[in-house]
Amino acid sequence: MQANIGIIGTGTVGSGVIEIIKNQKDLIKNRTGVEINIKKVCNRTIEKAKALIDESKITESYEDIINDNEIDIVLELIGGYDPAKDIIISSLKNKKHVVTANKAVIAKYGKEILEEAKNNNVSIAFEASVGASIPIIKTIKESYAPDSIQQIYGILNGTTNYILTRMEEGMSYEEALKKAQDLGFAEADPEFDVEGKDAAQKLVILAKLAFNGDLDDNIFTWGITKISKNDIRYAADLGYKIKLLAIAKQDDEIELRVHPTMIPKDHELASVNNELNAIYLIGKQTTKSMLYGKGAGKLPTATAVVADIIDIAKNKQDNLYLKETKKKDINKITSRYYLRYNVIDKPGVLAQVAKILGENNISIAAVQQKEINKDVVPVIVITHEALEENMIKAIKEIDQLEVAKEPTVLIRIEDIH
């Protein structure tokens, strides 16, 4: 069987797709029976595209691809919202299957796009939008089809995981970020990664699929910029590692959040280091499993795109349905907490802190003072499970104490089993 494709965008992922199809065409055909034929390629800069493919196949207008009756599958590989959404919707309306690696547009407009695909009896595939070559979307849609996923814990951003790994070795956040940028793991402006926005978009996609929920992309997100190497060290002393974790839980409401999280250092996720990604699933029947690997990069991402092309060519179509779903208010979640205060070292300070926590129904599990013989010292408090809104209220009160010299550092704890 032959799949005629049109590629819109020849950046990192698009050029990787062309490279794989050129180099692995025979392997793909022998293994799957699918022959992939690149019919047209669209790029704003023809000279750049000419380095990848014959000039006769290049166009500057993506409409040439959408309107080509000989093209079966459109690859949207430009990213972002505009014009990516219009390209996807227009292609689906024109009875063409679509493959995309665009996490932003799927997270925000997933329901609309899925409905358009269903209305036109075509497929929308987006394996590469989460975890690159990690087949997490296929796993949720196919392997977990008979099961009810209860919880998802994901290390979904390689940049932040690399930075936290270097900080475990003693680097400061600033030093680790610089090294990540030097190696190409972090952008010159790293905000989208280090503030958790990239992981949040990916989590929304996974939650939509796992819980069949029409979830918007406005979820609680907290980055790693306030984490110090001392927090990394203190966590290790307590038997934990700190990871930027994307968390989804299904109950009466769907709980979605991305933030630095302390997890037991003997848990499988704690061993996922450097730029690797991992997704840990807890199902009702299947209990626990974890997938991990490279979550970004030219060829890993392009491999997932090509795998989607093959699935569509083999008539593996989805009929996903997203039902109305209520998200849980972040203020209503419960968690254990790590709190670090930098306070004046004098009698009565811990009593003041404990009083405020107690008045907000927060029970202390452990307290440690990490330094001695200094005027200002870090004090570590570990709490029992508490309500988020109570914790935030307590921190505001503690930070107003005269003895508090810096804002409280808060890290949520997940004792994943």
C-alpha positions as CSV (number, residue, x, y, z in Angstrom):
1,M,0.0,0.0,0.0
2,Q,1.2,3.5,-0.8
3,A,0.8,6.6,1.3
4,N,1.2,9.9,-0.5
5,I,2.1,12.6,2.0
6,G,2.5,16.4,2.0
7,I,4.9,17.9,4.6
8,I,4.3,21.4,5.8
9,G,7.4,22.7,7.6
10,T,10.9,21.5,7.2
11,G,12.5,22.6,10.4
12,T,14.0,20.1,12.9
13,V,11.1,17.6,12.9
14,G,10.2,18.0,9.2
15,S,13.8,17.5,8.0
16,G,14.1,14.5,10.3
17,V,10.9,13.0,8.7
18,I,12.4,13.4,5.2
19,E,15.7,11.9,6.3
20,I,14.0,8.8,7.8
21,I,11.8,8.2,4.8
22,K,14.7,8.5,2.5
23,N,17.0,6.3,4.5
24,Q,14.5,3.7,5.8
25,K,12.0,3.5,2.9
26,D,12.9,-0.1,2.1
27,L,12.9,-1.2,5.8
28,I,9.5,0.4,6.3
29,K,8.0,-1.3,3.3
30,N,9.5,-4.7,4.1
31,R,8.4,-4.5,7.8
32,T,4.9,-2.9,7.3
33,G,3.9,-3.2,3.7
34,V,3.6,0.6,3.5
35,E,5.4,2.6,0.9
36,I,5.7,6.3,1.8
37,N,5.9,8.8,-1.0
38,I,6.7,12.4,-0.4
39,K,4.4,14.2,-2.9
40,K,5.0,17.8,-1.8
41,V,6.9,19.8,0.7
42,C,6.0,23.3,1.9
43,N,8.5,25.7,3.3
44,R,8.7,29.5,3.3
45,T,12.3,29.3,2.3
46,I,12.7,27.3,-0.9
47,E,16.5,27.3,-0.7
48,K,16.4,25.6,2.7
49,A,14.0,22.9,1.4
50,K,16.1,22.3,-1.7
51,A,18.8,20.9,0.5
52,L,16.4,18.2,1.6
53,I,14.4,17.2,-1.5
54,D,14.0,17.7,-5.2
55,E,12.9,21.2,-6.1
56,S,10.0,20.0,-8.2
57,K,8.3,18.8,-5.0
58,I,8.7,22.1,-3.2
59,T,6.0,24.8,-2.7
60,E,5.8,28.0,-0.7
61,S,2.0,27.7,-0.2
62,Y,0.6,25.1,2.2
63,E,-2.7,25.4,0.4
64,D,-1.1,23.5,-2.6
65,I,-0.8,20.5,-0.2
66,I,-4.2,20.8,1.3
67,N,-5.8,21.0,-2.1
68,D,-3.8,18.3,-3.8
69,N,-6.2,15.4,-4.6
70,E,-3.3,13.0,-4.8
71,I,-2.1,13.6,-1.2
72,D,-3.6,11.3,1.4
73,I,-1.9,12.5,4.6
74,V,-0.9,16.1,5.6
75,L,2.0,16.5,8.0
76,E,1.6,19.7,10.0
77,L,5.1,20.3,11.5
78,I,5.3,24.1,11.9
79,G,4.1,24.2,15.5
80,G,2.3,26.9,17.4
81,Y,-1.3,27.9,17.1
82,D,-1.5,30.0,13.9
83,P,-1.7,29.0,11.1
84,A,-1.2,25.4,12.4
85,K,-4.8,25.1,13.6
86,D,-6.2,26.3,10.3
87,I,-3.9,23.9,8.4
88,I,-5.2,21.0,10.5
89,I,-8.8,21.9,10.3
90,S,-8.7,22.7,6.6
91,S,-6.9,19.5,5.8
92,L,-9.5,17.4,7.8
93,K,-12.4,19.2,6.0
94,N,-10.7,18.4,2.7
95,K,-10.9,14.6,3.7
96,K,-7.2,14.3,4.4
97,H,-5.7,12.5,7.3
98,V,-3.4,14.7,9.5
99,V,-0.3,13.9,11.4
100,T,1.2,16.5,13.8
101,A,3.8,16.9,16.5
102,N,2.1,20.1,17.7
103,K,1.4,19.8,21.5
104,A,0.1,23.3,21.8
105,V,-2.7,23.1,19.3
106,I,-3.8,19.6,20.5
107,A,-3.8,20.7,24.1
108,K,-5.9,23.8,23.4
109,Y,-8.1,22.7,20.5
110,G,-8.1,18.9,20.9
111,K,-11.9,18.4,21.1
112,E,-12.6,20.6,18.0
113,I,-9.9,18.8,16.0
114,L,-11.0,15.3,17.0
115,E,-14.6,16.1,16.1
116,E,-13.6,17.5,12.7
117,A,-11.7,14.3,12.0
118,K,-14.7,12.2,13.0
119,N,-17.1,14.2,11.0
120,N,-15.0,13.8,7.9
121,N,-14.1,10.1,8.5
122,V,-10.4,10.8,8.6
123,S,-7.7,10.4,11.3
124,I,-5.7,12.9,13.3
125,A,-2.6,11.4,14.8
126,F,-0.2,13.1,17.3
127,E,2.0,10.6,18.9
128,A,5.0,12.9,18.5
129,S,3.3,15.7,20.6
130,V,4.2,14.0,23.9
131,G,7.4,12.1,24.6
132,A,8.8,12.0,21.1
133,S,9.7,8.4,20.4
134,I,8.1,7.1,23.7
135,P,4.9,5.5,22.4
136,I,2.8,6.8,25.3
137,I,-0.2,7.9,23.2
138,K,-0.5,4.6,21.4
139,T,-0.1,2.8,24.8
140,I,-3.0,4.8,26.4
141,K,-5.3,4.5,23.3
142,E,-4.6,0.8,22.6
143,S,-2.9,-1.1,25.4
144,Y,-4.9,0.6,28.1
145,A,-8.2,0.6,26.1
146,P,-9.8,-2.1,28.4
147,D,-8.4,-0.5,31.6
148,S,-9.3,2.6,33.6
149,I,-6.2,4.7,34.2
150,Q,-6.3,6.2,37.7
151,Q,-3.1,8.2,37.9
152,I,-0.4,9.6,35.6
153,Y,3.0,10.8,36.8
154,G,5.2,12.2,34.1
155,I,8.7,13.6,33.7
156,L,7.7,15.3,30.4
157,N,10.4,18.0,29.9
158,G,14.0,17.0,29.2
159,T,15.4,20.5,29.8
160,T,14.2,20.7,33.4
161,N,15.2,17.1,34.1
162,Y,18.7,17.8,32.8
163,I,19.0,20.9,35.0
164,L,17.8,19.1,38.1
165,T,20.2,16.2,37.4
166,R,23.1,18.6,37.3
167,M,22.0,20.3,40.5
168,E,22.1,16.9,42.2
169,E,25.8,17.0,41.3
170,G,26.3,20.3,43.1
171,M,25.6,22.9,40.4
172,S,23.5,25.9,41.1
173,Y,20.4,26.4,39.0
174,E,22.1,29.2,37.0
175,E,25.1,26.9,36.3
176,A,23.0,24.0,35.3
177,L,20.8,26.1,33.0
178,K,23.9,27.5,31.2
179,K,25.2,24.0,30.6
180,A,21.9,22.9,29.2
181,Q,21.9,25.9,26.9
182,D,25.5,25.2,25.8
183,L,24.5,21.6,24.9
184,G,21.3,22.7,23.1
185,F,18.9,21.2,25.6
186,A,17.6,24.6,26.6
187,E,16.6,27.6,24.5
188,A,18.2,31.1,24.9
189,D,14.8,32.0,26.5
190,P,14.1,28.9,28.6
191,E,10.9,30.2,30.2
192,F,8.5,27.8,28.4
193,D,10.5,24.8,29.8
194,V,11.7,25.9,33.2
195,E,8.3,27.4,34.2
196,G,6.6,24.1,33.4
197,K,4.5,25.3,30.5
198,D,5.8,22.6,28.0
199,A,5.1,19.8,30.5
200,A,1.6,21.3,31.2
201,Q,0.6,21.1,27.5
202,K,1.7,17.5,27.3
203,L,-0.1,16.5,30.5
204,V,-3.3,18.0,29.2
205,I,-3.0,15.8,26.1
206,L,-2.4,12.6,28.1
207,A,-5.2,13.4,30.5
208,K,-7.7,14.0,27.6
209,L,-6.8,10.5,26.3
210,A,-6.6,8.7,29.6
211,F,-9.7,10.1,31.1
212,N,-11.7,10.8,27.9
213,G,-12.2,14.3,29.2
214,D,-12.7,17.6,27.4
215,L,-10.1,19.4,29.5
216,D,-8.8,22.9,28.7
217,D,-5.1,23.8,28.9
218,N,-5.4,26.2,31.8
219,I,-3.9,24.1,34.6
220,F,-1.8,24.8,37.7
221,T,1.8,25.2,36.7
222,W,4.9,25.9,38.9
223,G,8.4,25.9,37.6
224,I,11.9,25.0,39.0
225,T,13.5,28.4,39.1
226,K,13.1,28.8,42.9
227,I,14.7,25.4,43.7
228,S,18.2,25.7,45.1
229,K,21.0,23.1,45.2
230,N,20.5,23.1,49.0
231,D,16.9,22.0,48.5
232,I,18.2,19.2,46.3
233,R,20.6,18.2,49.1
234,Y,18.1,18.5,51.9
235,A,15.6,16.3,49.9
236,A,18.3,13.7,49.5
237,D,19.0,13.7,53.3
238,L,15.3,13.0,53.7
239,G,15.3,10.1,51.2
240,Y,13.8,12.0,48.3
241,K,14.7,13.4,44.8
242,I,13.1,16.5,43.3
243,K,11.6,16.2,39.8
244,L,9.4,18.5,37.8
245,L,6.4,16.2,37.8
246,A,3.3,16.4,35.7
247,I,0.5,14.8,37.7
248,A,-3.0,13.7,36.7
249,K,-5.5,11.9,38.9
250,Q,-9.0,10.7,38.2
251,D,-11.7,10.7,40.9
252,D,-15.0,12.6,40.9
253,E,-13.0,15.4,39.3
254,I,-9.8,15.4,37.3
255,E,-6.7,16.7,39.1
256,L,-4.1,18.2,36.9
257,R,-0.9,20.0,38.1
258,V,2.8,20.5,37.1
259,H,5.3,21.5,39.8
260,P,8.6,20.5,41.4
261,T,7.8,17.4,43.5
262,M,9.7,15.3,46.0
263,I,9.5,11.6,45.3
264,P,11.1,8.7,47.1
265,K,14.6,8.2,45.8
266,D,14.0,4.5,45.4
267,H,11.1,5.0,43.0
268,E,11.5,4.2,39.4
269,L,10.9,7.8,38.3
270,A,13.7,9.0,40.6
271,S,16.2,7.1,38.4
272,V,15.2,9.0,35.2
273,N,18.0,11.5,34.8
274,N,19.5,14.0,32.3
275,E,17.3,14.8,29.3
276,L,15.2,11.6,29.4
277,N,11.5,11.6,29.8
278,A,9.2,9.1,31.6
279,I,5.6,8.4,32.1
280,Y,4.4,6.3,35.1
281,L,0.8,5.0,34.8
282,I,-1.4,3.4,37.4
283,G,-4.4,1.5,36.1
284,K,-7.2,-0.1,37.8
285,Q,-6.5,-3.6,36.4
286,T,-2.9,-3.3,35.1
287,T,-1.7,-1.4,38.3
288,K,1.7,0.1,37.5
289,S,3.9,0.5,34.4
290,M,6.5,3.0,33.2
291,L,7.7,4.1,29.7
292,Y,10.8,6.1,29.3
293,G,13.2,7.3,26.7
294,K,14.3,10.4,24.8
295,G,11.4,12.9,24.9
296,A,12.7,15.3,22.2
297,G,15.2,15.6,19.4
298,K,15.1,15.5,15.6
299,L,15.1,11.8,14.9
300,P,13.2,10.5,17.9
301,T,10.4,12.9,17.2
302,A,10.4,12.3,13.5
303,T,10.3,8.5,14.1
304,A,7.0,9.0,16.0
305,V,5.6,11.0,13.1
306,V,6.5,8.3,10.6
307,A,5.0,5.7,12.8
308,D,1.7,7.6,12.7
309,I,1.9,7.8,8.9
310,I,2.2,4.0,8.8
311,D,-0.7,3.5,11.2
312,I,-3.0,5.7,9.1
313,A,-1.9,3.9,5.8
314,K,-2.8,0.6,7.4
315,N,-6.3,2.0,8.2
316,K,-5.9,2.2,11.9
317,Q,-8.3,5.0,12.6
318,D,-9.5,6.4,15.9
319,N,-12.9,7.4,17.1
320,L,-12.1,9.2,20.3
321,Y,-14.8,10.8,22.3
322,L,-14.2,13.5,24.9
323,K,-16.9,14.0,27.5
324,E,-17.6,17.0,29.6
325,T,-15.2,16.8,32.6
326,K,-14.8,18.9,35.7
327,K,-11.2,19.9,36.8
328,K,-10.4,19.9,40.4
329,D,-9.7,23.3,42.0
330,I,-6.0,23.3,42.9
331,N,-6.9,24.8,46.3
332,K,-8.8,21.7,47.1
333,I,-6.0,19.2,46.5
334,T,-4.3,17.5,49.4
335,S,-0.6,16.8,49.7
336,R,2.3,16.5,52.0
337,Y,4.7,19.4,51.9
338,Y,8.4,20.3,52.3
339,L,8.8,23.8,53.6
340,R,12.1,25.7,53.9
341,Y,12.2,28.9,56.0
342,N,15.2,31.2,56.3
343,V,14.7,32.7,59.7
344,I,16.6,34.4,62.5
345,D,18.1,31.9,64.9
346,K,16.6,32.8,68.2
347,P,14.3,31.1,70.8
348,G,10.6,30.9,70.0
349,V,10.9,31.0,66.2
350,L,9.8,27.4,65.7
351,A,6.9,27.9,68.1
352,Q,5.7,30.9,66.0
353,V,5.8,28.8,62.8
354,A,4.2,25.8,64.5
355,K,1.4,28.0,65.9
356,I,0.5,29.3,62.4
357,L,0.6,25.9,60.8
358,G,-1.6,24.5,63.6
359,E,-4.1,27.3,63.3
360,N,-4.4,26.3,59.6
361,N,-5.0,22.6,60.3
362,I,-1.5,21.6,59.2
363,S,0.2,18.9,61.2
364,I,4.0,18.8,61.4
365,A,5.7,15.4,60.7
366,A,9.3,16.5,61.1
367,V,11.5,19.6,61.7
368,Q,15.2,20.1,61.0
369,Q,17.5,23.1,61.5
370,K,20.2,22.6,58.9
371,E,22.8,25.1,60.1
372,I,24.1,26.3,63.5
373,N,26.1,29.3,64.7
374,K,24.6,31.7,62.1
375,D,22.3,34.6,62.5
376,V,19.9,33.4,59.8
377,V,19.4,29.6,59.4
378,P,17.3,27.4,57.2
379,V,14.6,25.4,58.9
380,I,13.0,22.4,57.2
381,V,9.5,21.4,58.0
382,I,7.8,18.3,56.6
383,T,4.1,18.2,57.0
384,H,1.5,15.5,57.1
385,E,-1.2,15.6,54.4
386,A,-2.8,19.0,54.3
387,L,-5.2,21.0,52.1
388,E,-3.5,23.3,49.6
389,E,-5.6,26.4,50.4
390,N,-4.7,26.0,54.1
391,M,-1.0,25.7,53.2
392,I,-1.0,28.8,51.0
393,K,-2.7,30.8,53.7
394,A,-0.2,29.6,56.3
395,I,2.8,30.5,54.2
396,K,1.5,34.0,53.6
397,E,1.2,34.5,57.4
398,I,4.6,33.0,58.1
399,D,6.3,35.1,55.5
400,Q,5.0,38.2,57.3
401,L,6.8,37.3,60.5
402,E,9.7,39.6,61.5
403,V,11.9,36.6,61.9
404,A,11.4,35.4,58.3
405,K,14.1,36.8,56.1
406,E,13.2,35.1,52.7
407,P,9.9,33.8,51.2
408,T,9.1,30.3,52.2
409,V,10.2,27.6,49.7
410,L,7.4,25.0,49.2
411,I,7.8,21.7,47.5
412,R,4.9,19.2,47.3
413,I,5.7,15.6,48.2
414,E,4.2,12.5,46.4
415,D,4.8,9.2,48.1
416,I,4.1,7.3,44.9
417,H,3.6,3.5,45.5
